[in-house]
């Protein structure tokens, strides 16, 4: 008896976006395969892949970064492909709000995701060789005439002038105070420092005396929280039981991909459980025309702001106006479907073109980390693979978007 095979290929690629103003970028890339049966030849491992042109830039409001995403079939068998997202947004629990406490930060103080986080300070601006500020820490006493706590630094500059008419002396000075909790690591402080003496005409500021009447140490109270979203149910078996339950691709797993460490287990994310599958249904998140800039889910849900947006390609259609060789989003399952088989050696048009960082990005995004995981699935371009339970299992009602996509692909499927 002749045996026929179907292989379903799933690839997940991702983008790690770190910090608000001077971000760094890295790849997260994962691949997994699952063998099922169908009536044509099997798809070879690695024969269908996500192709990306990624040009990282610092994350600055009002800018964008090239993020071109397409799918290439280097195998011998025509395939249908679909793409969806998983997201992880790590953000400050209090959305960037700063509070103060009476004790300075200690190295390695963070024990859990929800612990306070020190507000970092650019102390090197004052301690560096090009600074015109002078270290006057030893000349500063607290309100009880005691030396400052270890680690507190005060740098200042100033002068004393004499009015040639009245003879009155005028002192001007500026200072910066901060806490060095580890070598070269500084915490912001809220302080009040005043001149207590020694400030005479012709004197040097390092000879003056100062008093610090207020000393508080700035933190982001409550540390971090994570918002994870899963647009579509993955066909992967799951990298862990956690991922299988959530029907996710990378969510629920941990590892190292392209030199980037990640941990998306529910424990590491501080979640009781991974999120349920939630297709985007907001009109502001669904492209219906070419080159539209649409939002993602994580930041809107967690921060109430759509600051991170995706610029889509020039080959987008709706399920009401399907056409060949286009991308169409199905809000019923959260996938972007390519509307024609991808033949051997072919590459789809770009689904994504850019990531947009809008002017809506504000303090809510302070110290934020955003991971966009782009997951792709490919099956053989046959009618059976579209509706079979071991394939995409697309069996929507007659008037559903799923049915419209299935019927359109079915017309082009291999017999």
Protein Blocks (a to p, Z undefined) as FASTA:
>chain_A
ZZddddddddddddddehjklccddddddddddddddfbdcddehkaccdddddddddde
hiacddddddddfbfbdcdddddddddddddfkgopacddfbdcdehkambfkbccdddd
dfklmmpmkbcbdcfklmpccfkopacdehiacdddddddddfklopacddddddddddf
bghiacddddddddfehiaghiafklpccddfbdcddddehiaadddddfbacfbfbjbf
klmmnopaknopacdeehiacdfbfklnopabdcdddddfbfklccfbehiacddfklmm
mnopafbccdddfbdcdfklgcehiacddfknopacdfbdcdehiacddfbfbdcddfkb
cfklgoiacddddddddddddfklmmmmklnopacdfkbmklmmmmmmmmmpcZZ
